Amino acid sequence: MRREELANGVVALCRENFSSPSVVVSGYLPVGALEERPEQAGLADLTASALLRGTAGRTFNEIYEALEASGASLSIGCGKHFTSFHGKALAEDLGLVLGLLAEALQTPAFPEPQVSRLRGEKLTSLKIRDDNTGAVAGMTFDALAYPGHPYAIPEDGYPQTVGALTKGDLHKFHQEFFGPRGLVLAVVGSVPAGTVLDEVQRALGAWTRPAQPTRRPLPEVQPPHGIVRKQVALAGKSQCDIVVGAPGPSRLEPDYLAAALGNSILGRFGLMGRIGDAVRESSGLAYYAYSSIGASPGPDPWEVLAGVGPANVERAIDLIRQELRRFATRRVTTSELSDNQANFVGRLPLQLEANEGVASALLALERFSLGLDYYQRYADRIRSVTRDQILETARRFLDADRLAIAVAGPEDGAS
């Protein structure tokens, strides 16, 4: 792997793979929903989606005709922390993909017809989202677990905020926050590293933005003071979706791997770990039940999610809290830990088989400052995690008496 930082702050990560005729380009900029004001929720998402809808040099149709003519692909999306991009092409078309990416990031035109059409598509998606019990339970949980915090606001915004966004808003947001500093891209495939770096320099090396702002630190977040709960009624539904949890660890924290292994034991490994066994397999209460932990620079939720019939909501919540209490008060078993360690170590080579997996791994090294030898040390680090470390991490983040609980389902099951 080769790493090069351009004079303007762009970081290029290269990995040659001549066994494949293609090349993958993936990366991110430190611009996301965290940069927008609450009254403009969804602005970062709409801006990212509009970057490829036309530039100063090409129309929307010209961009996609160029991609289709070469069999290439390119997409740009947005989350809380980052605007991410992903492209794929034959090796000889690397310059085309990088050139289109550079145009989209530096000189988007935000043509009014395309912005209007895209806004309409987003509003349709929001209408569908707001009628989905799983999505509504997730948003309700975020509002309970992160009061007054940016994480309480959905990245795709609300109908009233997205509906008010204009071309001028997108242009202003782009002008204020987009720049080369912090842009990281990984290029993996059948192109020599020297050629990759030349192409990256040609496409992005001249981009300057002296006034590019530095992101403000995230406010601290605390676990709920006791049990906070909300149930939302949706007409015409037959299933209830449940989310139970609290703010979890950042991927930057030193005990993150202990938390990740613990989460696998709690609700991922096999038939969704302890949660799946207790709530779905043994009790037969749930259509699905599992746990989830994030992997971002911020305090993503550590949560348990389940889908149940309305009559089973209270029993399912009780079982989930019982499993969380056991998880945070008693060490996992030796066999649980060893089985999950073997799973984590064994699946890494599979994740690195394809160019996309390698690119994602390289970006993680840079995004979380893991060190260039991280994957060489990975197996040893996983095997060094102890039962006591998992217990301590569980105690820090999953107190069964300090949880946010969100339920969305039929009207007659709401309170």
Residue, then its C-alpha position, 0 to 999 in steps of 0.5 A: m500500500r502506498r500513501e501520498e498527501l498532496a500539497n492541498g491536503v488531499v490524501a491518496l491511498c493506493r493498492e495495486n491488484f493486477s489480477s483484476p482488469s478493473v479499478v475501484v475509487s472510494g473515499y470521503l470528505p469531512v462534510g456531513a449532516l453535522e454541518e447543517r443547521p437543525e432548521q435545514a435538516g437534510l441539506a447535506d444529504l440533498t447537496a451530496s445527491a445533487l453533486l452529480r446532477g450537473t457541473a460547470g462543464r457538463t450536464f447531467n446527461e453528459i455525465y451519465e453518458a460518459l459513464e455509460a459509454s465506458g461501463a463505469s459507475l460513480s455515486i456520491g452520498c452523505g451521512k452524519h460525519f462524511t460525504s462519501f463517494h464510490g466509483k468503479a471502471l476499467a483500469e484505462d478509464l481511471g482518469l475519466v472517473l477521477g475527472l468526473l469526481a473532481e468536477a462534481l466536488q469542485t464545480p457543481a452547478f446545481p441546475e434548478p430542474q435537477v434540484s427540484r426533481l431530486r427534492g421531490e424524490k427525497l420528499t417521496s422517500l421521507k413519506i415512505r420512511d415516516d410510514n415505516t415502523g422500523a424507521v420511525a422506531g429508529m428516529t424516536f430512539d435517536a430523539l430519546a437517546y440524544p436530546g439536544h444533540p445533532y445525533a437526534i436529527p435524521e440525516d435525510g431531514y424532515p418533509q418540512t425542512v427538505g421541502a423548503l431547501t433551494k438551489g441557493d441553499l445547496h450552493k451556499f452549503h457547498q461553498e461554505f464547507f467543501g474543500p480539499r483538506g481532509l479529502v481521502l480517496a483509496v484507489v485499488g486495482s489494475v493501475p500502477a501506484g505511480t500512475v494513480l498518483d499522477e491522475v489524482q494530482r491532475a484531477l484534484g491537486a489544483w483544488t484550493r480552499p484557504a478558508q475551509p472551516t474546521r469542524r466543531p467538536l461534537p457535544e458530549v452525550q450521556p446515557p439516559h437518566g433512568i428508563v425513557r420510553k416513547q411509543v408511536a402509533l402508525a395507522g394500518k400497521s400490524q407489527c411493532d418495531i422496538v429499539v432499546g439501547a443507549p449511546g455507545p462507544s466511538r470507533l476511536e475509543p481504545d476499547y472499541l474492539a472489546a465492544a464490537l466483540g461483545n456486541s457480536i456475542l450479545g446479538r449478532f453471532g450465529l442466530m443473532g447471539r443471546i438476543g436472538d436466542a432469548v427473544r426469537e428462538s426460545s420465546g418465539l416472540a419476534y420476527y427478528a431480534y438482534s443487536s447493533i453497534g456503530a463504527s464512526p468518530g462519534p457516539d453511535p448507538w449501541e442498541v437492540l432491535a426487534g420486530v414483534g406482534p403488538a401483544n408481545v411488546e412488553r414481554a419482548i422488552d422485558l427479555i431484552r432488558q434481562e439480557l442486557r442486565r446479564f451482559a453488563t453484570r456477568r462475564v461472557t463465557t470462554s467459549e462465547l469469546s473464543d468462537n467470536q474471536a475466531n469469527f472476527v479473525g477468519r472473516l477478515p481475509l474474505q473482506l479483503e478478497a475484492n477491490e471494494g473490500v480493500a478500498s474500504a479497509l484502507l479508508a478505515l485506516e485513515r479515517f480512524s488513525l489505525g496505523l498502516d500495520y493495523y491489519q497485520r496486528y489485527a488477529d493478535r489484537i482480537r485474540s488479546v481482548t478479554r472477558d473482563q474487558i468486554l464486561e467493563t465495556a458493557r457496564r460503561f454503555l449498557d445499564a439496563d436501568r438507563l435505557a432509551i426504549a422506542v416502539a412504533g406500531p399499530e394505533d391500538g397498541a400505542s400509549 
